[in-house]
Amino acid sequence: MEHQQQEGAADICPWCDSELVWDEEIGPEEVCPHCSNELGGYRTLSVGGAQAEEEDEGAGLAAGHAGAAARTAGAASRSVEGLDEEADWEAGDDTGWAGAGRPQSWLRADEKVQRILDDQEEMPECPSCREYMLHAGTNTLGAGSFSPVEPPSLKKPLLPDSIRLQLYVCPNCHEVSTKLDLGSRTFLAERLDQED
């Protein structure tokens, strides 16, 4: 107890709850030495020791009354804020800290996207935003809409006359991408593997 009174005011890191002891010559830390998060201003909580109490007592009676008035005003504003939050809750405000301010409908959509991805055999990444893409369907290109190319060195078409493309869509940026289905990929691999 006596040791704590000798130390004076101590800072507590709001991120890792470590007590920050700083050198009087250097001054307070700008970054927490334990978790490397930025400290300062509104992000740091000061816990007063014996010196802080002495400063409060020495400030005088007038300052004490001003501080009490400020605390009362602060408590009143917090109670008004609490009423506003309660009214928002009852009004159906569905944004919250868990969704980072997004409506709960986005959270439900994220859950559905995750379930769909769990069922897919392949999960290609979106070339634009790197999110996983959803398999949206299959497109068949037949003889009338697709004509395979015969490279001169191979003298055979790389793909069959009719191919199927798997269509993927990104749930984040709505980028659309296509990929050959397994049968067409197998055909291509066999053509490239054949000896001349």
N, C-alpha and C positions, 0 to 999 in steps of 0.2 A: 504494500500500500504506500509506504514511504517512498519507494523507488518510483512509483507512478507519479507522485506529486513532484518529485525532483525533475522528471523529464519534461513536464509542461504539456503543451498542446501537441497532439500527434495527429497525423493524417492517416486516413484509411483509404486504400484503393477501392473504388466502387466496383471494379471488375473482378478482383480476386480476393477481396476482403483482407489483404495483408496490411499490417501496420507499417507505415513508411517513416523511418527515422532518418532525418537529414542533418547534414553538417551545418552548423551555424555560420561558418565562413562562406560556404558555397551557396547556401540557401535551399529552398524547397526543390524537389525533383520535378522535372517536366514530364518524365516518363517513368512508369512504375518499373523498378528493377526486377520484379518477380514475373510479371506477365507482359511487360513491354507495351502496355496500353497508355495512351496519352492522359495526363493528369492536368488539372488546373480548372479554375473558374467553377462553373456549375457542375463539373464532373467529380469534384473532390469533396469529401465529407470531412470536416474538421471536428475532432472530439476534444473538448476542452479539458485540461487538467487543472492543477492548483493555480498556475499562473493566469489562466483564462478566467478563473473565478475571482482572483484578486483584481484583475482589470475591470471586471463587471462591477465589483463592489466599489472600486475607486472612481468610477465614472461619475458618481454623484446620484442624488435622488431624482433630479430632473430627467436625466438620461434613463433612469429606471422606469419612470412614468411614461416616457416616450416609447421605450421598448415594449412596455405592457400594452400601450395603445396600438402599436404596430402588430403585436402578436394577436390581439383581439380582432383587428381588421383582417389580418391574414386568415384567422380561423373562420371569420364570417365569409370571406371570399371562397375559402375551401368548401364551406358548407353549401354555398351557392353553386360552385362547380359540381359538387356531389349531386345536387338536385338536377343540374343539367345532364349529367351522365345518366342518372336514373331515368329522366324523361326520354333521353335518347334510347336507352335500353328498352323501355316500354313502347316506344314508337317503332321499334323494329330495326334499329340501326344495326345492321349485320356486319359491320366492319369491326375488327378487333386486333389485338396484338398478335394473335396466333396466325392471322392471315396477312400480316404486315400491312394492314389498312385495306386489304381487298375484301370485297363482299364474300359472304359464305358460298354464294353460287360458284365462285371461282374455286373454292376449296372442294366443293362437290365435283366440279368438272375435273380437277386435278386427280381426285380419287378414281373417277371413271377412266381417265387416261391411263393411270397406273394399272388398273385391272385389265384394260385392253392390251397394254404392252406385255403384261404377264402371260397372256394367252398367245401372243405372236411367236412364231418360230424365229423370225429375224427382226432386228430392231436397227435399221440404218439410222445414222445421224444426219440431221438436217445440215446441208452445206452452208446455210446462212447463219443459223444461230446455235448449232451443235446440240439441239434437243433431239430426243428420239422421235422418229416419225411413226405414224399409225398407218397400218395397211388398210387402204380404203377400198380396194377392188382390183379387178383384173381386166385388162383390155386385150382383145384378140385382134391382131392384124392379119388379114387374110391376103389371098392372091390379088385381089383388086386394089387393096390399099397399101400393100407392101411388096416391093420387089427386091430380093436379096442381091448383093453385089458379089461378083466373082473376082477376087484379086488375081492379077496376072500370074503371080508366083505360085498360087495355090490351084488355080484353074477349076475351082469348085466354089460354090457359095458358102459363106461363113455361117449363115443361118438358114433354116428351112423356109419354104414358101409361106408358111403360116406360123406366126410366133405369138406368144402370150407375154404381156408386160404386166408386172405387178405395179400398181399405183400406190404411192405413199404420200401422205400429207402431214405437214408439221402442225401440231396443235398450238404451237406458240406463235410462229410468224406466218403460217399458212402457205409455206413453200410446198410445191408439188414436185415429186420426183418419181421416175419410173425405173424399173429394174427387170431384167429378163427373168422369166419363171424358171424353175428347176429344169424342166425338159429342154428348153431352149439353151440354157447354160450348158447342159450336158452335151447337146448337139455341137455347140461351139467348141467345147473342150476336146471332143473327139476329133473334130475336123482339124484343129490345130495340132493334135497329137499324132495324126496319121503321117506315115512316111511317104515320101514322093515316089 
